[in-house]
Amino acid sequence: MRFKEKSVEFLIRVCGVASIFIVALIFLFLLKEGIQLFGRVSAVDFLFGRNWYPISEPGEFGILPLILGTLLVTLGASILSIPFGVAAAVYISEVAPARFKEVLKSGIELLAAIPSVVLGFIGMVTIVPWVKAAFKVPTGLTAFTGSLLLAFMAMPTIVSIAEDALHSVPKSYKEGAYALGATRWQTIRRVILPAASSGILAAIMLGIGRVVGETMAVMMVTGNSPSMPRGFFYPVRTLTATVAAEMGETVQGSDHYFALFAIGIVLFLITFAVNMAADLFLHRKKK
Amino acid sequence: MKIDPKISQKIAFTLLLLATLVVILPVALVIVVIVKEGIGAINWEFLTAMPRSGMRAGGILPAIVGTFYLVLGAILFALPVGLFSAIYLAEYAKDNWLNRAVRLAIINLAGVPSVVFGLFGLALFVTFFRFGASILAGSLTLGLMILPVVITSSREALDAVPKSFRQVSLSLGATKVQTIRYAVLPHALPGILTGTILGIGRAAGETAPILFTVAAFYLPRLPKSIFDQAMALPYHLYVLSTQVPNVDSKIRYGTALVLLAIVLTMNLVAVAIRSHFRKKKKW
């Protein structure tokens, strides 16, 4: 009995720290494969090279166009999703009547649940032709299309985390403002929003992290052109889409294969930094 | 000029409502469009037959079965590991550096891009462990990806069980493990179930992690073992939408509908369990 108890507790402790082990393992395995590229290509040429020609002889592995593609799509998605996401969070947390609030929250959860490939498919049949017609561009597969679609994928993250932050502002703040004669909107704008600001910032960062890492939807609607991006209404290719689109065709152990893992390292580091920073903001508010 | 605060409040609240509708309405739109266009494709043959003529006809049975196996495998891995991990965090961990490191690791694990999980699965399971592109490798990759979902919701469920339950059990002479097993876990079960079902929904819909670890482009037979490749619904939808020209759009919408139905059903079941037990709660 004593032995059984001990072994269960041992198992609990092992699983408890498993997450650390897994994150470390992910990074190590990305590194193990990705680092082999840097024997032939310098880190500077990799990060700042302007040409991504992985299958020519010799291959060129500059990911600057892909980084800029990701930045462009992310920028567009942020501009669209941050104001709407934060506004929706304020509405749901502070304005909506109790019953409507539950409906809206379930709606947001539903949006988060729709698989990215389904959104990508819907984007292909609805947004892509619309962009082509509305902006008179030769193809609807553009960075803008990706931004529009990704904005909707970032919103659930932004809304739910910002809503939590607004909700956790102490009631006494609100009561104090009301007692001074402030209206509900004045209270929200001058008291609640500033008090929740670091949580809202964390929500925005996590939303952006989601956008940077999103793969399928963005691959299906941005046109996959791995050249230097020329603007919002041109096809681009993101870091994630490059890995997803090309890994199937590489030969294991080739430079191309290692280069895709090196992109994986870059993606891992970006999202790692974003998540850490978001966590710092979330915890500043707890003081 | 100063605007009357009552009027500016009206304007502000209206704008906030409009912004909220912009976020919510497309969800309804996506669901309506897929149901409307896809329902015509759904019939017995579509759900139970093999695809024919290069996926342009026939059914999607192997994709449904493949997704079922993948999700089952993912949850068989993620549920025990995630639950034990949650028990550690809720019942054992002290507030020290190790606990903080675990918390940060979970946050980061939740934030790793899905395609990076795919790369990891390829490097570790497919190549290093020599599982090859297989249901086993794909399931484990998906399992790792949904681990944070299972841990976080199980932990919340455990934390919500009142401290007094544990104190009473311990004071009656039960050991810590017995206390967790008989006094804590039964009360946390609905929350754990909710998290598990949400994880299932997530695993069923993900494409990028299975691209290089299991997914077969076109494999009109059912997998025979966990070392077989398999088709899967989300990947099948991706292939139909982008790689196969001249597919009847009904087949695409139908596939999207089946996938969406599975994922949303999981979510609705999870929400139903949550609200049912919230009402029943006695403390």
Interface residues (C-beta under 8 A of the other chain):
Chain A: E5 V8 E9 L11 I12 R13 V14 C15 G16 V17 A18 S19 I20 I22 V23 L25 I26 F29 L30 K32 E33 P83 F84 G85 A87 A88 V90 Y91 I92 V95 A96 L104 S106 G107 I108 E109 L110 L111 A113 I114 P115 S116 V117 V118 L119 G120 F121 I122 M124 V125 T126 F152 M155 V159 T183 R184 W185 Q186 I188 R189 L206 G209 R210 V212 G213 E214 T215 M216 M220 T240 V243 A244 M247 G248 Q252 L260 F261 G264 L267 F268 T271 F272 V274 N275 M276 D279
Chain B: P5 K6 S8 Q9 A12 F13 L15 L16 L17 A19 T20 V22 V23 I24 P26 V27 A28 V30 I31 V33 I34 P80 V81 G82 F84 S85 I87 Y88 L89 E91 Y92 A93 L98 A101 V102 L104 A105 I106 I107 N108 L109 A110 G111 V112 P113 S114 V115 V116 F117 G118 L119 F120 L122 A123 L124 T127 F128 L144 L147 P148 I151 T175 K176 V177 G201 R202 A204 G205 E206 T207 A208 L211 F212 P234 Y235 L237 Y238 S241 T242 S249 R252 A256 L259 L260 V263 L264 M266 N267 V271
